[in-house]
Amino acid sequence: MKRYARLLSAQLRLSFILAAQYRADFFIDGFIEVLWTSTALVPLLIVFRDRASVAGWSFGEALVVVGFFTLLQAVLEGSVNPSLVAVVEHIRKGTLDFILLKPADAQFLVSTSRFHPWRSVNVVTAGAIFVFAFRTLGRAPSVGSVALSLGLLAAAIGALYALLLLVVSTAFRAVRIDNVSELFVAIFDAARWPSSVFRGVARFIFTFVVPLALMTTVPARALLGVADGLEVTGAAFGSALLLVIARWVWLRALAGYSSASG
Amino acid sequence: MSAARSVRALSALLRVGALEALAYRGQMLVWVLASTMPLIMLALFGAVAHEGPVGRYGEPQLVAYFLVTFIVRQLTSSWVSWQINMEVRDGTLSTRLVRPVHPLLAYAAEGAAAAPLRAVISLPVAIVLLVAVGWRELSSDGAIWLLFVASLVGAWLLSFFVSASIGALAFFMESSVKVTDVWLAVFFVFSGYLIPVALFPARIQAVLDYLPFRYQVGLPVELATGVHGRAEALALVGRQWIFVLAAGLGMRALWQRGFARFSAYGG
């Protein structure tokens, strides 16, 4: 365990040293991330121009969901995506073998291989959105709600990581579709709205198949202080289940991997 | 080069482009499936319209709007700026320069050649559209549909010219990929791709008339869904083609200057 903590800190240090070489990117990447966040905000501003609620959510409440979406996107763009996309590249070039030879868990090594700190600027944007949302609502969240939503956020990050690992594991079989992670990022875009705007098949899919609801809507409901026990345990259990499945699929994919030569 | 040879070269380029698109059909399918944004927007606006119409749009109109948007974007998007950036950086642009065809013509042919396959992939969406809302929400005027075709060609050219212009910036700076990102974000919001232009406050709409974004996606969609009369439609398509012309001239100027610098690297 201690060894892995040391490994993680080494990998993080390396990423930060790399990022420090491209300091100008901090402003450019930061600006672009903030600009993209506004593509989630403008439709809400338009929709709430002449009504007080949409699918049971007020403007301020919907903003809290966008806040969690922005936060998760920062995690996705800043740490999960860069590392796992590199796996696809490793498989294609045959360099995955070098990682498999190293005396540490391969999943850990690939998952922590690359961080883009500059792309995490949106953590700050998300904070601003939360502040704006609760000012709009005219109240502050209770300490208990904040704690619960932080726990659910951790579960959401776990689920996000597990889903992307599942997607990446398909690259062992379908090497030619190297943009498959783009598809996941595109589907994740649906998490920007409260899950109740989706109806019929879409709602079922986003709750049980690609559980976007547990990633942004449930933490948002927790922060707003309206989440019930069923949602919270469902989110925690769902996230844990996804992580177990992803680990199992990853190990199976590795077992079937015959490296570039085979 | 004679006109006949140009035509022969162009048809060969189109054939190669179509075969390439077919060879990488798996990737193409993923790109098409990844263009989920109009459908995500449909979910939000659909939920809103379920409770009451949004501006002039009721639920069926919004379904038609966003499904047509999905198709129009598939047929008119251009990703040439990424390609140019890559080829300027790794030097493969040089091999294009020794060929007797202008690189821009080659890029355009490759892009256009992918359209048929994209059309085939978009076909299921078109069928869903017809089944879900029928012809009722689409224009029933033949003249409007002719203008729609003109606006679709205009939208494709405009997207290509803009993308190739941003790509040409790679001659002047290290990489213009981030310029593309900025353009795309603004384009998404103001082109009608995420939000029908008619839903913006009147003041913003007035500004959007004089920006290129709406003419890249919004206009063809508005024509197909029959929100404009003939005279208005003609005026809008006319304005679109002024933007096409301006963007084309801008692209030519940027390329001429950029080329001079590119050769200056000494290859």
Interface residues (C-beta under 8 A of the other chain):
Chain A: I28 D29 F31 I32 L35 W36 S38 T39 V42 P43 I46 V47 R49 R51 V54 A55 A174 R176 I177 D178 N179 V180 E182 L183 V185 A186 I187 D189 A190 R192 W193 S196 V197 F198 R199 A202
Chain B: Y24 G26 Q27 V30 W31 L33 A34 S35 T36 M37 I40 M41 A43 L44 F45 G46 A47 V48 H50 E51 G52 V54 K178 D181 V182 A185 V186 F188 V189 L194 I195 L199 F200 P201
